[in-house]
């Protein structure tokens, strides 16, 4: 490997080559590339030896200073590094380099708030991320994307560029191209769709030609599972632009379910929250789970978005990223692949043979010795595992257990009643996934605080005033597994009281004889013809507008009809009827 030393103007001034005599040589070198940042670093050491071409005043190793640049070619591509730190003693020089210029690394971008939806390039120009860095956009797979974004604090231009990519669901990489005289030809940042494991790969390639096998092309492998930041329920909110005291929620959006490739519900929305039921089953929030609600680990998060649709999208993205443990693999050994590449890995050293598909998350290479080569594989970007049969069976069992229970309700006469008439038989069926559960199932019914148990429930219209909620709880054994509600309604029309007279209401010469009958009407239908459902108590008002206490006392019992004679009327009297049902005045 040939290292080229450039001065501050990128002019070639010296070379470091381990394969040629009479030149400087390097050792303890490490080239680190990282997928998340898109950048890379290079560190190395050289011995301070005098070359034949050196003079007393000009030693070749003196070109390796804090103003220098270092470059090398790898797989036909030039990589240029800025020397950031130099450690020196009388025998050696140790350098640490980064592949970016000082403007990107050290210069800061100020807070910024867009007043409209803007593209990736428009943000770069607005925040001056490109102009003074000689950086330009190369590949841009998200050129048609536009978003309204905001940054409150200051960031370095590099951090701001990475943050911008994340907000656009993108991955970036930096590329440097030199002219023949070593001056900068192009300094590019390529922008790719974020890897989703299906439609987009992002940085790197899908290397189906590479399978890593323990003890064959791998020295050792270390697996790390980290569930520190797991949650499986999220309530996303955002600040309303119209009202500073109001929060946007997703409650008004329709409920939905998202199934995995096995047809199992993996994510769903209910009300203001998003849920990951498989995650809740695999990683419950409590030591024991007596009820389904105990399983959820909740996270309330505020997002910088303008609409409830964007809020739902960002909330789901965060939930997907946090529903399962972060799984990484680190191994020693040579692998001829690049950062972002997807490879397969097989390791029989675990309890169950491990076979996964993952991307190269970080890579450490050394040109002086391959014993220092190290690669980290990460699954944090929608990577899928290909498991051996026994692992797959266990996972399928866990997934089967994770399927949520739900209740389906049926009735033989609906849930709407009229005028206190009718009844309906309510039946419930317990489902788990797409299958009916019938073994060891029992039901609890609750209507207006009255709880009963039984396999079905009979609703009487007369027991419902306006509307009532029937709560249905399903049990498997002694454990409540699901609950649902149905609303029952009893639409009761107004009751009208009409008093009929057998002989009118005007008489002469004390020739008074008439029967007064109280009739009740609901709509066009007379009710309580036999006078058994209601009580009818008559009252008399004298001509002087005072109650006839004696008469009222004598008629204090219920009677649907009364006979009026001259004994009951002197000149004029008013008769009324008070109708009552179950103690309630109608």
Secondary structure, DSSP 8 states (H G I E B T S, - for coil): -EEEEE-TT--EEEEEETTSTTSB-EEEEEEEEETTT--EEEEEEEE----TT--SS--GGGG-STT-EEEEEETTEEEEEEEEEEEE-SSEEEEEEESS-HHHHH-EE--EE-SS-B-HHHHHHHTTSSTTTTEEEEEETTTT--B--EE-S-EEHHHHHHHHHHHTTEEEEEEEEE-TTS-EEEEEEEEEE---SSS---SS-EEEEEEEEBTTTBSEEEEEEE-TT--SEEEEEEE-SS-TT-EE-STTS--EEEE-TTS-EEEEEETTEEE-HHHHHHT-SSSS-SSGGGG--EEEEEE--SSHHHHHHHHHHHHHHHSS-EEEEEEES-----TT-EEEEEETTSSS-EEEEEEEEEEEE-SS-GGG-EEEEE-TTT--B---HHHHHHHHHHHHHHS-EEEEEEESS-SEEETTB-EEEEEEEEEETTEEE-TTEEEEEEETTEEEESSEEEEEGGG-SEEEEEEEEEEETTEEEEEEEEEEEEE---EEEEEEESS-S--STT--EEEEEEEEEETTEEE-TTS-SSEEEEEEE-TTS-B-HHHHHHT-S--SEEEEETTT-SS--EEEEEEEETTEE-
